[in-house]
Amino acid sequence: MTTTPTRGLTPVLDTGRTMLGPALRDAVNSHLGPEMSRIAHYHFGWADAEGRPTGTWGGKMLRPTLALLSARAAGATDAEGLPAALAVELVHNFSLLHDDIMDADETRRGRATAWTVFGVPSAILAGDAMVTAATSVLLAAPAAGATSATVSLMTATQRMIDGQTSDVEFERRDDVTLGECLRMAGDKTGALLGCACALGAELVGAERSLIEGLDAFGAHIGLAFQLADDLLGIWGDPDRSGKQVGADLRVRKKSLPVVAALNSPGADELRALYLGPEPMTERTVQRVTELVERAGGRDWAQDEAARQIAAAEQRITATGTPDDVLGELLEVAGFIVGRQL
């Protein structure tokens, strides 16, 4: 199997993909049954819908690379941190399989999503199988923190589910506060990124202060990423983001810049247009975009993203992580957020 080059990846991510790809495939083959394994092979891009090998794979492996780096931050080797990396990537892809169904997305990574090929029930079950595989991989690791790391990953997974639950609930509410929206983003996006940044260290038995610092670093990066992604959902360049201009506004998503604007003084026209029952025409989308910016939603989101990045750097620097690992963690974090801003 070969990994398909991904444009713009940093050197540390390229290295991580080369090492982690074959190990992830082995984990899928070992821990998933034949039918679930077939769906996973398709979802990861290793095979076509008929199960024929494609010889390519295009995942970025952001979270597992962070898990490996966290093990190195604790003085361990990549091999010792590998179970953490595999487990967090399996959980991440569980969420992708389910998100595609909930959002009715028909394409991912340039081809049909798994649920459109294998059906909704099978895709749901494949996601469930990935979660159980993640726990099996961690619990089987010959490491001092195997049990503790498993508990942390499942706690982060529950927070991610809670965040997604809130996100769905917000679609039915007109009174979402900015505080609620920030908590939702922290759970939906920040929890698993924070866990990824600490899981390798926890698996190898690192000091609690290092684990907590790494987790906080990832949580701040996760919030910055969500803020940047929300900005792209309104003002992004389609060629760069892959999203249509104003995509989030067309579906009346309660994204962070929008909620900040809706809760600002003098947002009556914005509230009437965005929370009303009338269809969101192109003209309405343009007007709402103007009103969100005028109400300060764009500036607030950009400022908050910068604040989260600064907080992340402060937390990781305070951990005393070796300079070489520190540089690579910041490199990956810069890619996660920078590719969005």
Backbone hydrogen bonds, N-H to C=O, Kabsch-Sander energy under -0.5 kcal/mol:
donor,donor_aa,acceptor,acceptor_aa,energy
2,T,55,G,-1.1
4,T,57,W,-2.4
7,R,5,P,-0.6
9,L,6,T,-1.7
14,D,10,T,-2.2
15,T,11,P,-2.3
16,G,12,V,-2.2
17,R,13,L,-2.5
18,T,14,D,-1.8
19,M,15,T,-1.8
20,L,16,G,-2.9
21,G,17,R,-2.1
23,A,19,M,-0.8
24,L,20,L,-2.6
25,R,21,G,-2.0
26,D,22,P,-2.1
27,A,23,A,-2.1
28,V,24,L,-2.3
29,N,25,R,-2.3
30,S,26,D,-2.0
31,H,27,A,-2.1
32,L,28,V,-1.9
37,S,33,G,-2.9
38,R,34,P,-1.9
39,I,35,E,-1.8
40,A,36,M,-2.4
41,H,37,S,-2.7
42,Y,38,R,-1.6
43,H,39,I,-2.9
44,F,40,A,-2.8
45,G,41,H,-0.6
45,G,42,Y,-1.0
46,W,41,H,-2.0
47,A,41,H,-1.3
48,D,52,R,-2.3
51,G,48,D,-2.1
54,T,46,W,-2.5
55,G,46,W,-0.7
58,G,44,F,-0.5
65,T,61,M,-1.5
66,L,62,L,-2.0
67,A,63,R,-2.0
68,L,64,P,-2.2
69,L,65,T,-2.3
70,S,66,L,-2.1
71,A,67,A,-1.6
72,R,68,L,-2.0
73,A,69,L,-2.1
74,A,70,S,-0.9
74,A,71,A,-0.6
75,G,72,R,-1.7
76,A,71,A,-2.4
81,G,77,T,-1.5
82,L,78,D,-0.9
84,A,81,G,-0.6
85,A,81,G,-1.8
86,L,82,L,-2.6
87,A,83,P,-2.3
88,V,84,A,-2.3
89,E,85,A,-1.7
90,L,86,L,-2.1
91,V,87,A,-2.1
92,H,88,V,-2.2
93,N,89,E,-2.1
94,F,90,L,-1.8
95,S,91,V,-1.9
96,L,92,H,-1.7
97,L,93,N,-2.4
98,H,94,F,-1.9
99,D,95,S,-2.9
100,D,96,L,-2.4
101,I,97,L,-1.0
102,M,98,H,-2.5
103,D,99,D,-2.8
104,A,101,I,-0.9
105,D,100,D,-1.8
108,R,111,R,-2.8
111,R,108,R,-1.3
113,T,106,E,-1.5
116,T,113,T,-0.7
117,V,113,T,-1.0
117,V,114,A,-0.6
118,F,114,A,-3.2
119,G,115,W,-1.4
123,A,119,G,-2.0
124,I,120,V,-2.5
125,L,121,P,-2.3
126,A,122,S,-2.2
127,G,123,A,-1.9
128,D,124,I,-2.3
129,A,125,L,-2.6
130,M,126,A,-1.5
131,V,127,G,-1.4
132,T,128,D,-1.9
133,A,129,A,-2.2
134,A,130,M,-2.1
135,T,131,V,-1.9
136,S,132,T,-2.0
137,V,133,A,-2.6
138,L,134,A,-2.0
139,L,135,T,-2.7
140,A,136,S,-1.7
141,A,138,L,-1.4
143,A,141,A,-2.2
145,G,203,L,-2.4
146,A,143,A,-1.3
149,A,145,G,-3.0
150,T,146,A,-1.9
151,V,147,T,-2.2
152,S,148,S,-2.2
153,L,149,A,-2.5
154,M,150,T,-2.3
155,T,151,V,-2.3
156,A,152,S,-2.4
157,T,153,L,-2.3
158,Q,154,M,-2.2
159,R,155,T,-2.1
160,M,156,A,-2.4
161,I,157,T,-2.3
162,D,158,Q,-2.6
163,G,159,R,-2.6
164,Q,160,M,-2.3
165,T,161,I,-2.5
166,S,162,D,-2.3
167,D,163,G,-2.3
168,V,164,Q,-2.2
169,E,165,T,-2.3
170,F,166,S,-2.6
171,E,167,D,-0.7
171,E,168,V,-0.8
172,R,169,E,-1.9
173,R,170,F,-1.3
181,C,177,T,-2.0
182,L,178,L,-2.5
183,R,179,G,-2.1
184,M,180,E,-2.4
185,A,181,C,-2.3
186,G,182,L,-2.4
187,D,183,R,-2.0
188,K,184,M,-3.4
189,T,185,A,-2.4
190,G,185,A,-1.8
191,A,186,G,-1.1
193,L,189,T,-1.2
194,G,190,G,-2.7
195,C,191,A,-2.3
196,A,192,L,-2.7
197,C,193,L,-1.9
198,A,194,G,-0.6
198,A,195,C,-1.2
199,L,195,C,-2.4
200,G,196,A,-0.6
202,E,198,A,-2.4
203,L,199,L,-2.6
204,V,200,G,-1.6
205,G,202,E,-1.5
206,A,201,A,-2.4
210,L,207,E,-0.5
211,I,207,E,-2.0
212,E,208,R,-2.8
213,G,209,S,-2.0
214,L,210,L,-2.6
215,D,211,I,-2.3
216,A,212,E,-2.4
217,F,213,G,-2.2
218,G,214,L,-2.2
219,A,215,D,-2.4
220,H,216,A,-2.3
221,I,217,F,-2.0
222,G,218,G,-2.5
223,L,219,A,-1.9
224,A,220,H,-2.3
225,F,221,I,-2.7
226,Q,222,G,-2.3
227,L,223,L,-2.5
228,A,224,A,-2.4
229,D,225,F,-2.8
230,D,226,Q,-2.4
231,L,227,L,-2.0
232,L,228,A,-2.1
233,G,229,D,-1.7
234,I,231,L,-1.3
235,W,231,L,-3.1
236,G,232,L,-1.6
240,R,237,D,-1.3
241,S,237,D,-3.1
242,G,238,P,-2.1
246,G,234,I,-0.5
247,A,244,Q,-2.1
248,D,233,G,-2.0
249,L,233,G,-0.6
250,R,246,G,-1.9
251,V,247,A,-0.9
252,R,249,L,-1.6
253,K,248,D,-2.7
255,S,253,K,-1.7
259,V,255,S,-2.8
260,A,256,L,-2.5
261,A,257,P,-1.9
262,L,258,V,-3.1
263,N,259,V,-1.7
264,S,261,A,-1.7
267,A,264,S,-0.9
271,R,267,A,-2.8
272,A,268,D,-2.4
273,L,269,E,-2.3
274,Y,270,L,-3.0
275,L,271,R,-2.4
276,G,272,A,-0.6
281,T,279,P,-1.2
285,V,281,T,-2.6
286,Q,282,E,-2.2
287,R,283,R,-2.1
288,V,284,T,-3.1
289,T,285,V,-2.4
290,E,286,Q,-1.9
291,L,287,R,-2.4
292,V,288,V,-2.8
293,E,289,T,-1.9
294,R,290,E,-2.7
295,A,291,L,-2.2
296,G,293,E,-1.4
297,G,292,V,-2.4
300,W,296,G,-2.5
301,A,297,G,-2.0
302,Q,298,R,-2.2
303,D,299,D,-2.5
304,E,300,W,-2.7
305,A,301,A,-2.3
306,A,302,Q,-2.0
307,R,303,D,-2.0
308,Q,304,E,-2.4
309,I,305,A,-2.1
310,A,306,A,-2.2
311,A,307,R,-2.3
312,A,308,Q,-2.3
313,E,309,I,-2.3
314,Q,310,A,-2.0
315,R,311,A,-2.3
316,I,312,A,-2.3
317,T,313,E,-2.1
318,A,314,Q,-1.6
319,T,316,I,-0.9
320,G,317,T,-1.1
321,T,316,I,-0.7
326,L,322,P,-3.1
327,G,323,D,-2.5
328,E,324,D,-1.5
329,L,325,V,-2.7
330,L,326,L,-2.3
331,E,327,G,-1.7
332,V,328,E,-2.3
333,A,329,L,-2.5
334,G,330,L,-2.4
335,F,331,E,-1.7
336,I,332,V,-2.5
337,V,333,A,-2.3
338,G,334,G,-2.8
339,R,335,F,-1.9
340,Q,337,V,-1.6
341,L,337,V,-1.8
